[in-house]
Amino acid sequence: MRDAVNLDGVELLGYTVWGCIDLVSASTGEMKKRYGFIYVDKENDGSGTLKRSKKDSFEWYKNVIAANGECL
């Protein structure tokens, strides 16, 4: 994105991640693929406590936001 802005002059207004919390796959209804920054304790069979916890990527993205993308 930085190159698109700096080299090609793209007017980038912002960037939004896919999802901040693990979510059920829309196509399969499964939890095995996890996309978010926040882990949800749930398995494909429905078991789990639903407890949420921060993943390592949570802190990484927090720093990216704070640095306005300069720390990629």
N, C-alpha and C positions, 0 to 999 in steps of 0.2 A: 504494500500500500504506500509505503514511504517513497519507493521508486516511482510509482504511478503519479504521485503528487509532484515530486521533485524533478523527475525526468520528462514526464509526459504532460504535466500541467493539469492533471485530473483534479477537479474540485471535490474533494472528499469532505463530507460534512460529519461523518462519524462512522463507527463500527459497532455492530451488535453481535454478541456471541450467540450460538445456537440456543443455549439454555443454561441457566446458572445452577439448576438442580437436576440430579439424575431423573430421567423421565422414562416412561414406558415407551418402547418403540411403537410408533403408529402403525407400522406395517405388520409386525409380528406379535405385539403385545408382550414382548419379553423385556426383562431388565438386564440381560447379559451384556448388552452394549451400553456403556455409561458415558454420557456426554458432558455432564455438568461439573461445576467446581465444588459442589456440595454432594457428598455421598449419602444415599438413602439406603438404609438397611432393609432391603427387600429382595427376595429371590424370585425366579420365574414361577415357582409353584405357589407364590403368595405368602410364603413364610417370611419372617423377619419382624423386627420391632418397629420399623419405620423411623428409627432414630436417625437424625441428620448429623453429619460431621463434615468439617472442612477438609478438602483434599489439598495436596501440595499446590495444585494449580490455582487454588483460591488465593493464596498469598502472592503467587506470580502475577495473576491478573490484577490484583489490588495494586501491586507495584507498577504495572504497566499503566494503569489509570492515573496513578499519582504522578508519574513521570511524563504523562501525555504521550505515551508511546515511544519515548526516547530510549527506553531500556530493553528493547526487544533483543 
